[in-house]
């Protein structure tokens, strides 16, 4: 899944630690929000 997002966002630096950390944080936030509903 992460690789697909990376391929779609060519403008961003793919594979950089910061990129993967941001993606992970966004996914965690989404999971938390879904659980709160």
Jmol script that loads the backbone (N, CA, C; Angstrom):
load data "model"
ATOM      1  N   UNK A   1       0.837  -1.191   0.000  1.00  0.00           N
ATOM      2  CA  UNK A   1       0.000   0.000   0.000  1.00  0.00           C
ATOM      3  C   UNK A   1       0.877   1.248   0.000  1.00  0.00           C
ATOM      4  N   UNK A   2       1.877   1.262   0.827  1.00  0.00           N
ATOM      5  CA  UNK A   2       2.765   2.423   0.887  1.00  0.00           C
ATOM      6  C   UNK A   2       3.452   2.676  -0.443  1.00  0.00           C
ATOM      7  N   UNK A   3       3.845   1.584  -1.107  1.00  0.00           N
ATOM      8  CA  UNK A   3       4.554   1.747  -2.374  1.00  0.00           C
ATOM      9  C   UNK A   3       3.618   2.319  -3.431  1.00  0.00           C
ATOM     10  N   UNK A   4       2.352   1.923  -3.396  1.00  0.00           N
ATOM     11  CA  UNK A   4       1.395   2.448  -4.374  1.00  0.00           C
ATOM     12  C   UNK A   4       1.221   3.949  -4.183  1.00  0.00           C
ATOM     13  N   UNK A   5       1.090   4.382  -2.932  1.00  0.00           N
ATOM     14  CA  UNK A   5       0.960   5.817  -2.660  1.00  0.00           C
ATOM     15  C   UNK A   5       2.195   6.535  -3.173  1.00  0.00           C
ATOM     16  N   UNK A   6       3.347   5.929  -2.932  1.00  0.00           N
ATOM     17  CA  UNK A   6       4.613   6.533  -3.331  1.00  0.00           C
ATOM     18  C   UNK A   6       4.645   6.702  -4.843  1.00  0.00           C
ATOM     19  N   UNK A   7       4.184   5.701  -5.554  1.00  0.00           N
ATOM     20  CA  UNK A   7       4.205   5.754  -7.019  1.00  0.00           C
ATOM     21  C   UNK A   7       3.265   6.851  -7.517  1.00  0.00           C
ATOM     22  N   UNK A   8       2.151   7.051  -6.811  1.00  0.00           N
ATOM     23  CA  UNK A   8       1.189   8.066  -7.239  1.00  0.00           C
ATOM     24  C   UNK A   8       1.724   9.466  -6.965  1.00  0.00           C
ATOM     25  N   UNK A   9       2.435   9.624  -5.854  1.00  0.00           N
ATOM     26  CA  UNK A   9       2.955  10.954  -5.515  1.00  0.00           C
ATOM     27  C   UNK A   9       4.397  11.066  -5.983  1.00  0.00           C
ATOM     28  N   UNK A  10       4.585  11.277  -7.267  1.00  0.00           N
ATOM     29  CA  UNK A  10       5.945  11.338  -7.810  1.00  0.00           C
ATOM     30  C   UNK A  10       6.649  12.594  -7.314  1.00  0.00           C
ATOM     31  N   UNK A  11       5.881  13.627  -7.010  1.00  0.00           N
ATOM     32  CA  UNK A  11       6.479  14.893  -6.585  1.00  0.00           C
ATOM     33  C   UNK A  11       7.209  14.778  -5.254  1.00  0.00           C
ATOM     34  N   UNK A  12       6.793  13.850  -4.405  1.00  0.00           N
ATOM     35  CA  UNK A  12       7.431  13.715  -3.081  1.00  0.00           C
ATOM     36  C   UNK A  12       8.627  12.797  -3.171  1.00  0.00           C
ATOM     37  N   UNK A  13       9.554  12.983  -2.232  1.00  0.00           N
ATOM     38  CA  UNK A  13      10.746  12.123  -2.225  1.00  0.00           C
ATOM     39  C   UNK A  13      10.368  10.762  -1.686  1.00  0.00           C
ATOM     40  N   UNK A  14      10.241   9.792  -2.560  1.00  0.00           N
ATOM     41  CA  UNK A  14       9.824   8.457  -2.145  1.00  0.00           C
ATOM     42  C   UNK A  14      10.976   7.719  -1.466  1.00  0.00           C
ATOM     43  N   UNK A  15      10.637   6.975  -0.434  1.00  0.00           N
ATOM     44  CA  UNK A  15      11.637   6.145   0.221  1.00  0.00           C
ATOM     45  C   UNK A  15      12.392   6.863   1.323  1.00  0.00           C
ATOM     46  N   UNK A  16      12.189   8.173   1.493  1.00  0.00           N
ATOM     47  CA  UNK A  16      12.903   8.872   2.557  1.00  0.00           C
ATOM     48  C   UNK A  16      12.252   8.537   3.896  1.00  0.00           C
ATOM     49  N   UNK A  17      13.049   8.407   4.953  1.00  0.00           N
ATOM     50  CA  UNK A  17      12.505   8.063   6.281  1.00  0.00           C
ATOM     51  C   UNK A  17      11.389   9.019   6.691  1.00  0.00           C
ATOM     52  N   UNK A  18      11.563  10.296   6.398  1.00  0.00           N
ATOM     53  CA  UNK A  18      10.563  11.281   6.793  1.00  0.00           C
ATOM     54  C   UNK A  18       9.234  10.987   6.085  1.00  0.00           C
ATOM     55  N   UNK A  19       9.308  10.630   4.804  1.00  0.00           N
ATOM     56  CA  UNK A  19       8.089  10.326   4.032  1.00  0.00           C
ATOM     57  C   UNK A  19       7.345   9.165   4.672  1.00  0.00           C
ATOM     58  N   UNK A  20       8.078   8.096   4.992  1.00  0.00           N
ATOM     59  CA  UNK A  20       7.421   6.911   5.559  1.00  0.00           C
ATOM     60  C   UNK A  20       6.856   7.215   6.946  1.00  0.00           C
ATOM     61  N   UNK A  21       7.565   8.060   7.726  1.00  0.00           N
ATOM     62  CA  UNK A  21       7.058   8.406   9.059  1.00  0.00           C
ATOM     63  C   UNK A  21       5.752   9.182   8.930  1.00  0.00           C
ATOM     64  N   UNK A  22       5.713  10.134   7.982  1.00  0.00           N
ATOM     65  CA  UNK A  22       4.492  10.921   7.795  1.00  0.00           C
ATOM     66  C   UNK A  22       3.333  10.021   7.387  1.00  0.00           C
ATOM     67  N   UNK A  23       3.592   9.098   6.467  1.00  0.00           N
ATOM     68  CA  UNK A  23       2.537   8.186   6.013  1.00  0.00           C
ATOM     69  C   UNK A  23       2.035   7.346   7.185  1.00  0.00           C
ATOM     70  N   UNK A  24       2.961   6.844   8.009  1.00  0.00           N
ATOM     71  CA  UNK A  24       2.578   5.999   9.141  1.00  0.00           C
ATOM     72  C   UNK A  24       1.721   6.798  10.120  1.00  0.00           C
ATOM     73  N   UNK A  25       2.115   8.050  10.387  1.00  0.00           N
ATOM     74  CA  UNK A  25       1.354   8.872  11.326  1.00  0.00           C
ATOM     75  C   UNK A  25      -0.053   9.124  10.794  1.00  0.00           C
ATOM     76  N   UNK A  26      -0.162   9.387   9.496  1.00  0.00           N
ATOM     77  CA  UNK A  26      -1.486   9.637   8.916  1.00  0.00           C
ATOM     78  C   UNK A  26      -2.362   8.400   9.052  1.00  0.00           C
ATOM     79  N   UNK A  27      -1.785   7.229   8.814  1.00  0.00           N
ATOM     80  CA  UNK A  27      -2.568   5.993   8.912  1.00  0.00           C
ATOM     81  C   UNK A  27      -3.000   5.753  10.350  1.00  0.00           C
ATOM     82  N   UNK A  28      -2.109   6.003  11.307  1.00  0.00           N
ATOM     83  CA  UNK A  28      -2.444   5.798  12.723  1.00  0.00           C
ATOM     84  C   UNK A  28      -3.565   6.745  13.131  1.00  0.00           C
ATOM     85  N   UNK A  29      -3.468   8.011  12.699  1.00  0.00           N
ATOM     86  CA  UNK A  29      -4.513   8.977  13.044  1.00  0.00           C
ATOM     87  C   UNK A  29      -5.856   8.536  12.470  1.00  0.00           C
ATOM     88  N   UNK A  30      -5.852   8.035  11.244  1.00  0.00           N
ATOM     89  CA  UNK A  30      -7.095   7.588  10.607  1.00  0.00           C
ATOM     90  C   UNK A  30      -7.699   6.430  11.391  1.00  0.00           C
ATOM     91  N   UNK A  31      -6.853   5.505  11.837  1.00  0.00           N
ATOM     92  CA  UNK A  31      -7.346   4.353  12.601  1.00  0.00           C
ATOM     93  C   UNK A  31      -7.968   4.822  13.914  1.00  0.00           C
ATOM     94  N   UNK A  32      -7.295   5.749  14.594  1.00  0.00           N
ATOM     95  CA  UNK A  32      -7.808   6.254  15.872  1.00  0.00           C
ATOM     96  C   UNK A  32      -9.153   6.939  15.662  1.00  0.00           C
ATOM     97  N   UNK A  33      -9.250   7.763  14.617  1.00  0.00           N
ATOM     98  CA  UNK A  33     -10.510   8.468  14.352  1.00  0.00           C
ATOM     99  C   UNK A  33     -11.620   7.471  14.051  1.00  0.00           C
ATOM    100  N   UNK A  34     -11.317   6.428  13.311  1.00  0.00           N
ATOM    101  CA  UNK A  34     -12.338   5.429  12.972  1.00  0.00           C
ATOM    102  C   UNK A  34     -12.803   4.692  14.221  1.00  0.00           C
ATOM    103  N   UNK A  35     -11.882   4.438  15.153  1.00  0.00           N
ATOM    104  CA  UNK A  35     -12.261   3.698  16.363  1.00  0.00           C
ATOM    105  C   UNK A  35     -13.126   4.563  17.274  1.00  0.00           C
ATOM    106  N   UNK A  36     -12.920   5.883  17.227  1.00  0.00           N
ATOM    107  CA  UNK A  36     -13.688   6.769  18.111  1.00  0.00           C
ATOM    108  C   UNK A  36     -15.145   6.860  17.686  1.00  0.00           C
ATOM    109  N   UNK A  37     -15.460   6.607  16.405  1.00  0.00           N
ATOM    110  CA  UNK A  37     -16.843   6.725  15.933  1.00  0.00           C
ATOM    111  C   UNK A  37     -17.722   5.633  16.514  1.00  0.00           C
TER     112      UNK A  37
END
end "model"
wireframe off; spacefill off
backbone 0.3
color backbone group
